[in-house]
C-alpha cells in the first residue's frame, strides 16, 4: 500500500456547546486549522505514472475549503458540533465520493493537538 498526504490551512472561529461556562472552549474563539488528507492505494491501483492520485487533483478540495470554511464561524457552516474530531469525520464523509482513495483526515487546531478520522 502506498500513501500520500497533503496539508491545507484555514482560519475560523467556533464555540463548543454543552461545556461548562468556565471552559474556554465554551466561548467563541478561533484557530489556525491544518487539515491533512491521506490517500492510499495498492501498487496495482496506481495511476500513471505511478501516483496514488495526482496532487493537483486536490485543488478542488482547497477551493472548497477556502470558500466554505476559511474565515467563517464553523457553527454556522458545518452540520456537526465543530470539534476537531467531528470536523475530521465531516470532511471525510463529504470528500470520500470525490476521492475514493481517501483513507484518513487529520485536523489540527494547534501545532500540538490533532484529531484523526479513519473509518473502521
C-alpha positions as CSV (number, residue, x, y, z in Angstrom):
1,X,0.0,0.0,0.0
2,X,1.3,3.4,-0.9
3,X,0.1,6.5,0.9
4,X,0.3,10.3,0.1
5,X,-0.8,13.2,2.3
6,X,-1.4,16.9,1.5
7,X,-1.8,19.7,4.0
8,X,-4.3,22.6,3.8
9,X,-4.7,25.6,6.1
10,X,-7.7,27.7,7.1
11,X,-8.6,30.1,9.9
12,X,-12.0,30.0,11.6
13,X,-13.9,30.6,14.8
14,X,-16.2,28.2,16.7
15,X,-18.0,27.7,20.0
16,X,-18.3,24.2,21.6
17,X,-21.8,23.8,23.0
18,X,-22.5,21.7,26.1
19,X,-19.4,22.7,28.0
20,X,-19.4,24.4,31.5
21,X,-19.4,28.2,31.2
22,X,-16.0,28.4,32.7
23,X,-14.4,26.2,30.0
24,X,-12.5,28.4,27.5
25,X,-14.0,26.5,24.5
26,X,-17.5,27.4,25.6
27,X,-16.7,30.9,24.5
28,X,-16.2,32.0,20.9
29,X,-12.6,31.5,19.9
30,X,-10.6,30.7,16.8
31,X,-7.9,28.5,15.4
32,X,-5.5,28.4,12.5
33,X,-6.5,24.9,11.4
34,X,-4.4,22.5,9.4
35,X,-6.3,19.7,7.6
36,X,-4.3,16.8,6.2
37,X,-5.8,14.5,3.7
38,X,-4.4,11.0,3.5
39,X,-4.9,8.9,0.3
40,X,-3.8,5.3,-0.2
41,X,-3.7,2.7,-3.0
42,X,-2.1,-0.7,-3.6
43,X,0.5,-1.0,-6.3
44,X,-2.0,-2.4,-8.8
45,X,-4.3,0.6,-8.4
46,X,-1.7,3.4,-9.1
47,X,-2.5,5.7,-11.9
48,X,0.2,6.6,-14.5
49,X,3.0,7.5,-14.0
50,X,2.7,5.7,-10.6
51,X,0.6,8.1,-8.5
52,X,-1.9,7.2,-5.7
53,X,-3.5,10.4,-7.1
54,X,-2.1,13.5,-8.7
55,X,-1.7,16.1,-6.0
56,X,-3.2,18.6,-8.4
57,X,-6.5,16.7,-8.3
58,X,-6.8,18.0,-4.7
59,X,-7.0,21.6,-5.9
60,X,-10.8,21.3,-5.7
61,X,-10.6,20.5,-2.0
62,X,-8.5,23.6,-1.4
63,X,-11.0,25.8,-3.3
64,X,-14.0,24.3,-1.4
65,X,-12.2,24.7,2.0
66,X,-11.3,28.3,1.2
67,X,-14.9,29.1,0.2
68,X,-16.7,27.0,2.9
69,X,-14.5,27.2,6.0
70,X,-11.9,29.9,5.8
71,X,-12.6,33.0,7.9
72,X,-16.0,31.6,8.8
73,X,-17.8,30.8,12.1
74,X,-17.9,27.0,11.9
75,X,-21.1,26.7,14.0
76,X,-22.8,28.4,11.1
77,X,-21.4,26.3,8.2
78,X,-21.0,22.7,9.4
79,X,-23.8,20.3,10.3
80,X,-21.9,18.9,13.3
81,X,-20.6,20.2,16.6
82,X,-17.3,21.7,15.4
83,X,-14.8,19.7,17.4
84,X,-11.7,18.6,15.6
85,X,-12.8,15.0,15.8
86,X,-16.2,15.6,14.3
87,X,-14.8,18.1,11.7
88,X,-12.4,15.3,10.5
89,X,-15.3,12.9,10.1
90,X,-17.5,15.5,8.4
91,X,-14.7,16.4,5.9
92,X,-14.1,12.7,5.2
93,X,-17.8,12.0,4.6
94,X,-18.0,15.0,2.3
95,X,-15.0,14.0,0.2
96,X,-14.9,10.2,0.1
97,X,-17.1,10.2,-3.0
98,X,-14.7,12.5,-4.9
99,X,-11.6,10.8,-3.6
100,X,-12.2,7.0,-3.2
101,X,-8.5,6.6,-2.2
102,X,-9.2,8.8,0.9
103,X,-8.1,6.8,4.0
104,X,-8.0,9.4,6.7
105,X,-8.5,13.1,7.6
106,X,-6.5,14.8,10.3
107,X,-7.5,18.2,11.8
108,X,-5.0,20.2,13.8
109,X,-6.4,23.0,15.9
110,X,-2.9,23.9,17.2
111,X,0.6,22.6,16.4
112,X,0.3,20.3,19.4
113,X,-3.3,18.9,19.0
114,X,-4.6,16.6,16.3
115,X,-7.7,14.7,15.7
116,X,-8.0,12.0,13.1
117,X,-10.9,10.2,11.4
118,X,-10.0,6.9,9.8
119,X,-13.0,4.6,9.1
120,X,-13.1,1.2,10.5
